[in-house]
Amino acid sequence: MRNMHKSPVIMLGGLHIDLSIVLMLLVTCTICLVLGLLATRNLSVENPGKLQNFLEWAVEFVQGLISSTMDLKKGRPFLSLGLALIMFLFVGNLLGLPLGVVTDYHDAEHAKIFGKQIEPVVKELDRLHAAADPASHEEIEVGVAWWKSPTADPAVAMGLAVMIFLLSHILGITRNTKNYFKHYFEPYPFFFPINLIEQVSKLLTHGMRLFGNIFAGEVLISVILKLAALGVGGWIASVLGLIVWQGFSLFIGTIQAFIFVMLTMVYFSQMLETHDEH
């Protein structure tokens, strides 16, 4: 008996740690770091390499995003942040597409890593064993998914959104203090609650849009793969559906990286603009 794949969550220092997310964040950061190092290893003005050309194009692309939302001179300090974000999101959004790594556990005693119990697996195995028919000899197992897009986890997506949310408000308070507090009471003082709700909604939509799109894509991939169990027709449908959806997911992952960074620059611009610049 196989159930839905679980996440390898362990308890460490009183916190629930999802090891698959930690792993995928490290993989994403490593890929971005290696790409950056390779692209800048042999810089050349006369004969730039392909990776250098790609990185230069990425820099110009982010500069274009910044200049479309604010004065480039004012937004130039955010170039490094924008470039790091778009590279991280592009790589992270696509990591879950090419493959999956799943380990199976049959009993709670062996559902451990680093000496810590994998809590979702232990709970699910206990539940399945309790519900199983004693006369049945069907094997019980629970799969643990280790390889997935880190942005398909709400903690990662919302963590990035919270980081941008806090940074934008710190910029508004420190660099545009008067207009920052004034805009909460515009156009009339009784709009203050509505303006507060607007800020909270920006935070939620910024993170959940990213999470929802990437998570839904990976769920649909797993559904398409299950079609192969329906016979030859299902296998053919699975292969064709997977090819089409992989291509579409590549598009979605790229678009979501673009949207996240674009909105980041928009939020920075809104916090830094003065009344005269409206």
Buried (B, 14 or more C-beta within 10 A) or exposed (E): EEBEBBBBBBEEEEEEEBBBBEBBBEBBBEBBEEBBEBBEEEEEEEEBBEBBEEBEEBBEBBBEBBBEBBEEEBBEEBBEBBBBBBBBBBBBBBBBBEEBEEBEBEEBEEBBEEEBBBBBBBBBBEEBEEEEEEEEEEEBBBBBBBBBBBBBBBEBBBEBBEBBBEBBBEBBEEEBEEBBEEBBEEEEEEBEEEEEEEEEEBBEEBBBBBBBBBBEBBEBBEEBBEBBEEEEEBEEBBBEBBEEBBEEBBEBBBEBBBBBBBBBBBBBBBBBBEEEEE
